[in-house]
């Protein structure tokens, strides 16, 4: 959840060359890096120019929850609150695992606090904020959202040359009593983030198949992994094909020999076509007798 902005180090204008270096630190690559990790990305108009100035450098990722949990939480992150001007984070992570890219510049999300290697009370100018959509009680995270949270953090950290030690919960950094992101064990979270960083995108076929274990709700609203869904799809498709084509696609002996392919028996469709033809012939003969 966003905090009030902390004061910047200096109000004096930077020399032109320093400003150019700072602009280069802005994460204009966010959308591309997230997509390279296989994540769904929604780019908001003007995100590359949005922010409260430029980053000084990039040192990590700060993890938040929105404390709303509804579909329009992103509006507050982008436009702000009455007491805090937006944007309030660079990214919003939706419950379906998609990322909204809100801003490339500095955002007011960190507040006051400290973390090893980060400037005390000045993290906004050095870390990327991710606001994950959640009520904030730790009970409504979706499996696909948590998976995307870890992969998104890993992709960013890998790109800036940092490890999972710089993936930090707002509550861990904050000296203002923050609790977000509620319900996430950050030690376990960081271990999984580091595993993603180490494997790199598309490092192996086995790694690429990790999405098969993601849980989703099927049409009966029961949780299933993609692996199980694909198994059932394959099974039902095979059974349906067998019913239509017969054993080994050679037709069904009980349905008689195929007229179109005499070396095999009729398939179910061919048999139905013959029945239709026979019925039409019977109707024709009955019509002739009636006349």
Buried (B, 14 or more C-beta within 10 A) or exposed (E): BBBEBBEEEEEEEBEEEEEEBBBEBBBBEBBEBBBBBBBBBBBBEEBBEBBBBBBBEBBBBBBBBBBBBEEEBBEBBBEBEEEBEBBBBBBBBBBEBBBBBBBBBBBBBBBBBBBEEBBEBBBBBBBBBBBBBBBBEBEBBBBBBBBBBBBBBBBBBBBBEBBBBBBBBBBBBBEEEBBBBBBBEBEEBBEBBBBBBEBEBEEEEEBEEBEEEBEBEEEEEEEBBBEBEEEEEEEEEEEEEEEBBBEEEBBBEEBEEBEEEEEBBBBBEBBEBBEEEEEEEEEEEEEEEEE
